[in-house]
Amino acid sequence: MAFIHDRRVYFSDTDGAGVVFFAQILTFCHDAYEASLAGFGIDLQDFLEIRP
């Protein structure tokens, strides 16, 4: 099961040398994770809902 998520890397995501901040990489992964759930038809609210 493959999933491709395109996201633009902004200048504010990088340091002075143009290297992406480590914490931003985690944000990129989280964005892709949410997009993959939606892409595979999984509703995020239902997925995270706690049921007794």
Secondary structure, 3 states (H helix, E strand, C coil): CCCCCCCCCCHHHECCCCCECHHHHHHHHHHHHHHHHHHCCCCHHHHHCCCC
